[in-house]
Each structure stands twice: as C-alpha cells, then as structure tokens.
Amino acid sequence: MDETRTIGGLTALFLVTLVVVYRLEDPVVWLVWGAAMVTASGGALVAMNR
C-alpha cells in the first residue's frame, strides 16, 4: 500500500466532506460525519500497520 497516496486521499476526503457538513449545519450530520471519520482513520491506521 502506498502510504503517501492513502494519506493524501484521506486528507482530501476529510476536507471535502468537512466543507459539505459545515455548510449543512445539521447536528445529526455532524455526528454521522464524526463517526465516519473516526472509522476511516482507524481503518487506515490498522491497514498501514499490517
């Protein structure tokens, strides 16, 4: 796995989704987004440490 591309992709995903969630201003969307980001970063961490 190319870690640089993975980190770049996760950063881009984070920033794009953050802009969308910020514009929506809905607490439920913020909660779902936060849980998704924790899951995505945790999954990436596990995958990179294998």
Steps between C-alpha positions, in 0.01 A plus 500: 500500500636841407465695825550841340208451262285358778569792733444747216171334413382499859596866538308594186199296613512665841516853359229453236258337741580758768398781266173322418419430864590857600263639238213273604521608868303197620603343834402149387715533189790620718460193721490259207794676335706480820431130540588438135828690531600307812420173324688599183809618685499195726467269203785675321718476809436127530563445130828694503630312804458156341 
